[in-house]
Amino acid sequence: MFLASTKTWYLERVVYFIAGLFSLVGVAIGTFVSPWWYLLNLLVGVNLVVFSTIGFCPMAILLNKLGFEPKVRD
């Protein structure tokens, strides 16, 4: 089993946190307001696949400019 370090809020951890938060918000709003909000989950999923395959993520670029640093390998 793999456990990620929780000592710091490194860039990748924040990206996953925001993706999870957006997914939860998309499901909640989709359930209570309009099913069109489920598209937010689709966009989050597509972005995670693109990030994992080619390394491009607009949220990571924004967070890096805000000062979050990628995890340093030990």
C-alpha positions in Angstrom: 0.0 0.0 0.0 1.3 3.5 -0.9 0.8 6.4 1.5 1.6 9.9 0.3 3.4 12.3 2.6 1.1 14.6 4.4 3.8 16.8 5.9 3.5 19.5 3.3 1.1 20.7 0.7 3.1 20.0 -2.5 1.8 20.8 -5.9 0.6 17.4 -6.9 -1.3 16.9 -3.7 -3.1 20.2 -4.1 -4.0 19.4 -7.7 -5.6 16.1 -6.5 -7.3 17.9 -3.6 -8.8 20.5 -6.0 -9.9 17.8 -8.5 -11.6 15.9 -5.8 -13.3 19.0 -4.5 -14.5 20.0 -8.0 -15.9 16.4 -8.5 -17.8 16.5 -5.2 -19.2 19.9 -6.0 -20.2 18.8 -9.5 -22.1 15.8 -8.1 -23.8 17.8 -5.5 -24.9 20.6 -7.8 -25.8 18.1 -10.5 -28.0 16.2 -8.0 -29.8 19.3 -6.5 -29.7 21.9 -9.3 -29.3 20.6 -12.8 -27.8 17.4 -14.4 -25.7 19.6 -16.7 -23.4 20.1 -13.8 -22.2 16.5 -14.2 -20.2 17.8 -17.1 -17.8 19.3 -14.4 -16.9 15.7 -13.5 -16.2 14.9 -17.1 -13.9 17.9 -17.4 -12.1 17.0 -14.2 -11.6 13.4 -15.4 -10.3 14.5 -18.8 -7.9 16.9 -17.2 -6.5 14.2 -14.8 -6.0 11.8 -17.8 -4.2 14.5 -19.8 -2.1 15.5 -16.8 -1.1 11.9 -16.2 -0.3 11.1 -19.8 1.4 14.2 -21.2 2.0 16.3 -18.1 0.0 19.4 -19.0 -2.4 20.7 -16.4 -3.7 24.3 -16.3 -4.4 24.1 -12.6 -0.8 23.0 -11.9 0.5 25.9 -13.9 -1.7 28.3 -11.9 -0.8 26.7 -8.5 2.9 26.9 -9.4 2.6 30.6 -10.1 0.9 30.9 -6.7 4.0 29.4 -5.1 3.3 25.7 -4.7 6.3 23.6 -5.5 6.4 20.1 -6.9 7.2 17.3 -4.5 11.0 16.8 -4.2 12.1 13.1 -4.6 13.8 11.7 -1.6 
